[in-house]
Amino acid sequence: MGFPRFKSKKRALLSFRVRCKTSTAGRASIRVGDHAPRTVTLPGIGTVAVRQDTRRLRRMLAKGRAKILSATVTHRAGRWTVSVTCEAADLHAAACHQPRTPTTGWVGVDRGLTAFVVAATADGTPTLRVDDPPRPARSAMVRQRRLARAVTRKQRGSRNRADAAARLGRHHARVAAIRRRFLHEVSNKLVKTHDRLAIETLTITGMLTNRHLAAAVADASWGELARQLTYKQQWHGGHLCPVDRWYPSTKTCSACRTVAAAVPLGQRVFTCQACGYRADRDLNAAVNLAIWAEQHHARVRDLPAGGPVTKARRGKGSGPRTRADETGPDDAGTAPTPPGVRHGRPRRALSHNSTEL
């Protein structure tokens, strides 16, 4: 770890962590719901009220299925947040999401700017369409520019500049919260109603180089939607099929499979020159994604989950823990580690529960 390094108060994230210690009487220093249902007791601070309901965590602690290890208090964008790190046991088999039996075929999910999400089956039946996304960054751009100008006009190092920067930070946090809430609503609709989804593997980094579409693409957060769909499908026992990046879903006719030369962005209706088929361009792309998944899903692996791993406990003799965006040796196709052989220091799997103060 080395020697402690200097952390600037102006630039570093304001946070501290306290460990949960148990007294001789068996009383933990970090307690949840001690005085009221929505309270957290921290050592040296006392009991503070929180906004999020802690009933689920309190039940796990009361039944002995979870143990608090530490708590991290963070100040970000004018809000204090406490994140409780727990060691939790495995869920009961009846409470786990079992792998679902596919009841329907694959559903293609096309992401766009005009129509944020269009979902359809391989036979052309539309299942979900989400128009008019909130676009929080564009709608709040006037206020953002005014707050940014106020920061630059203040003297460097002054209290007025710090206050102006704090107001700008709260504005950015509000924009991110609006976008995050909308993405969770859309992903929950898709996951809870469809057990087999197919999404296109987009090169979002390359799209951001287009100065005409960069702001709209960044505001849409297509990558975050794909990440949420990935880990939520695994939570609910569904499947997610990533479609080949070079598959021309927009230019392919879903009726006769003829590939058009080009389909401009301004053309909202797809018209096939071979068979005369006409359909909404987003609906046609979603149908093509579902057809591709029907033909290639047996040879495509599900995307690795990018969300947090919770409710996990490492058993005796288990191997090293991998992060959320990593794969183990068995997943990568290499030879598995022999039993009893461990690489690195063993660590416990933790589950996190955060709430705002």
Buried (B, 14 or more C-beta within 10 A) or exposed (E): EEEEEEEEEEEEEEEEEBEBEEEEEEEBBBBBBEEEEBBBBBBEEEEBEBEBEBEEBBEBBEEEBBBBBBBBBBEBBEEBBBBBBBBBBEBEEEEEEEEEEEEEBBBBBBBBBEBBBBBBBBEBBBBBBBEEBBBBBEEBBEBBEEBBEBBEEBEEEEEEBEEBBEBBBBBBBBBBEBBBEBBBEBBBBBBEEBBBBBBBEBEBEEBEEEEEBEBBBBBBBBBBBBBBBBBBBBBBEBBBBBBEEEBEBBBBBBBEEBEBEEBEEEEEEBBBEEEEBEBBBBBBBBBBBBBBBBEBBEEBEBBBBBBEBBBBBBEEEEBBBEEEEEEEBEEEEEEEBEEEEEEEEEEEBBBEBBBEB
